[in-house]
Amino acid sequence: MSTLKIYHNPRCSKSREALKLLEENGAQAEVIKYLDTPPNENEIRNILQMLGISARDLMRTKEAIYKELNLKEVKNDDTLIKAMAEHPKLIERPIVIKDNKAVIGRPPVKVLDLLNA
């Protein structure tokens, strides 16, 4: 049996849509409200590895905190990962993880590819 997790923000329409798609397809997912329970740096590294993307690709670059922290100029992934751990609002959502694979649910239908994999 596979494990399924969704890093979810209930205020985000894309995150709500992705969760609804999971439920409609009978998937039982552990819902992690990542703004309340943010992933630590190691968890973010694991997520990045499963996604196969860079730290910057996981960031919401239009958030005010991104500009406030001047993260556009940062070249070091470790610094970006630390910023996401300290400011989870910077993390793109939703992230759905099944076993050792992950997708960002943008658009939300991408979660179905992961379910069917």
C-alpha positions in Angstrom: 0.0 0.0 0.0 1.4 3.4 -1.0 1.5 6.4 1.3 0.0 9.7 0.1 0.6 13.1 1.5 -0.6 16.6 0.4 1.1 19.8 1.6 -2.1 21.8 1.6 -3.2 25.4 2.1 -7.0 25.5 2.6 -7.1 29.2 1.5 -5.6 28.3 -1.9 -8.1 27.4 -4.6 -5.5 25.2 -6.5 -4.8 23.3 -3.3 -8.5 22.8 -2.5 -9.0 21.5 -6.1 -6.1 19.1 -5.8 -7.4 17.7 -2.5 -10.9 17.4 -4.0 -9.5 15.4 -7.0 -7.7 13.1 -4.6 -10.8 12.5 -2.6 -13.0 12.0 -5.7 -10.6 9.3 -6.9 -10.7 7.5 -3.6 -7.3 8.4 -2.4 -6.7 8.7 1.3 -4.1 11.3 1.8 -2.4 12.7 4.9 -3.2 16.4 4.8 -0.4 18.5 6.0 -1.3 22.2 6.5 2.2 23.3 5.9 1.6 26.9 7.0 0.7 25.6 10.5 3.2 22.7 10.5 6.0 23.8 8.1 8.5 21.3 6.8 12.0 21.6 8.1 15.1 22.0 5.9 15.7 18.3 5.5 12.0 17.7 4.6 12.3 20.4 1.9 15.4 18.8 0.6 13.7 15.5 0.3 10.7 17.1 -1.4 13.0 18.8 -3.9 14.7 15.6 -4.7 11.4 13.8 -5.3 10.3 16.7 -7.5 13.6 16.8 -9.3 13.7 20.6 -9.2 15.8 23.4 -7.7 14.9 25.3 -4.6 14.0 28.4 -6.5 11.6 26.3 -8.6 9.7 25.5 -5.5 9.4 29.1 -4.4 6.5 31.5 -4.7 8.5 34.4 -6.1 5.6 36.8 -6.1 5.1 36.7 -2.4 6.0 39.9 -0.5 8.4 38.1 1.8 10.4 36.9 -1.3 11.0 40.6 -2.2 11.5 41.7 1.4 14.3 39.0 1.9 15.8 40.0 -1.4 15.8 36.3 -2.4 16.0 37.1 -6.2 19.7 37.8 -5.7 20.4 34.6 -3.7 22.3 31.9 -5.7 22.7 29.3 -2.9 20.1 26.6 -2.6 20.8 26.1 1.1 19.9 29.8 1.8 16.7 29.4 -0.2 15.8 26.2 1.6 16.4 27.9 4.9 14.1 30.8 3.9 11.3 28.3 2.9 11.6 26.5 6.3 11.4 29.8 8.1 8.7 31.3 5.9 6.6 28.5 4.6 4.4 31.0 2.7 7.3 30.9 0.1 6.6 27.2 -0.7 4.6 26.5 -3.9 1.4 24.5 -3.3 -0.1 22.0 -3.3 2.6 19.4 -3.2 1.4 15.8 -3.4 3.7 12.9 -2.5 3.2 9.3 -3.3 5.9 6.9 -2.0 9.1 8.5 -3.4 7.5 10.6 -6.1 6.0 14.1 -5.9 4.2 16.7 -8.0 3.2 20.3 -7.6 -0.5 20.4 -8.3 -0.4 23.2 -10.7 -2.6 22.6 -12.5 -4.4 20.4 -10.0 -5.0 17.6 -12.5 -1.3 16.8 -12.3 -2.0 15.0 -9.1 -3.9 12.4 -11.1 -0.8 11.5 -13.0 0.9 10.8 -9.7 -2.1 8.7 -8.5 -2.0 6.6 -11.7 1.8 6.1 -11.7 
